[in-house]
């Protein structure tokens, strides 16, 4: 009996693709929902490699979208636009945050994100 799992590699080119549609596709593959043996409590043996993130199609309306975080302290609310975030940390961080928000909010989320490889 063979107990080793084969780690499947999925390569995606982001050139000319919309941010949300691409992030949705990648999140589905990371969770393993495209596999016939999908289970919510298992990490799919998949590595997703996304390239050319700087050539993604992001509309002007979406570039003005505000990302905010709150530390819990008075005056601890931070805001920044998608465009500013992309200049500060790159399009890899923008895409990573988009995919992270589409994954389940449980202990597997950080482990699933480790199977995501990004390159501008």
N, C-alpha and C positions, 0 to 999 in steps of 0.2 A: 504494500500500500504506500502510495506516494503522498506525503503530507506537505510537501513544499508547494507554495502558491506562486504562480507566475505573475510578476508585476507588469501589467499592461501599461504601455506608454502611449498617451494620446497627445499629438502635436496639433496646436491650433495657431493659425495666422490671424492676427487682429487687424490687418490692413483693410481700411475702409468699412469696418464693422462697427455697429452701435455698441456703446458701453453696456447698457442693460441687457440687451439680447445675448451678447457674448458672455457676460457674467452669469446669466441664467443657465446657458448651455454648459459652462464649466462647472457650476455648482451641482447640476444634475449628474454629470459624469463623476465628480469627486465623491458624491454620496453613493454612487453605484446604482442609481435608479434606472440606468439604461441596461443593466444586467438582468438576466432572468433569475439569478439567485440573490436578489436584493433582500437585505435584512436591515432594519433600522439600527440595530445594536452592533453592527459589524462595520469595520472600515473596509471599503472596497480596495482590492489590490490594483490600484490605478495611480499613475503619475501623469499629471496634466502639465504640458509645457506650452506656454503661451509666448509668442514672439511678436515683435513689431508693435508694442503697445503705444508707442508715441505716434503711430500712424492711424490710431483709432478715429472713428468719426464721432465727435462729440459736438452736438449742436450748441449754438450760442446761449440758448435758454438754459440748457443744462449746466454750462460753465458758470452761471451765476447762482447755482444751487448752493445753499448754505449747509455746511457740516458743522454741527455743534456738539460740544461735550460739556458736562457739568461735574465739577469735583465734589459737590455736596456742601461746600462752604459758601457763605454769603459772598456774592460777587465772583463766584468761581465758574461762571458760564463763559465758555470760549466759543467764538464763531469764526469760521473762515470759509471762503468760497472754494468751489472745486478747482477753479483756475489757479487760485493762490496755493492750494494744496499741491497741485501738479507742479507748480514752479518750485515750491519748497522741497518736496520729497520725491517728485517724479510721478509719471503715470503708473508706475508699478504699484505705488501705495494707493492711488485712487482705485485701481482695479482690484487690489487685494481687499480693500474696505468694502467694495461693492459685492465681491464674492462672499466675504465673511458675513455680511448682513443677510445673505440668502441661505446660509447653512443653518442647521438646527442649533438652538441655543442650549447646548448641553456639554458634557465632558469631552465629547468627540470632536467638537468644533476646532480646537487648536490642533488636534491630531490630523484632522482632514486637511487643514491649511498647510501642513508640512508636506503634503503630496502635491502642492502647487508650486511650479517653477515659472518665474516670470523674467522676461528680458525686454528691454526697451528696444 
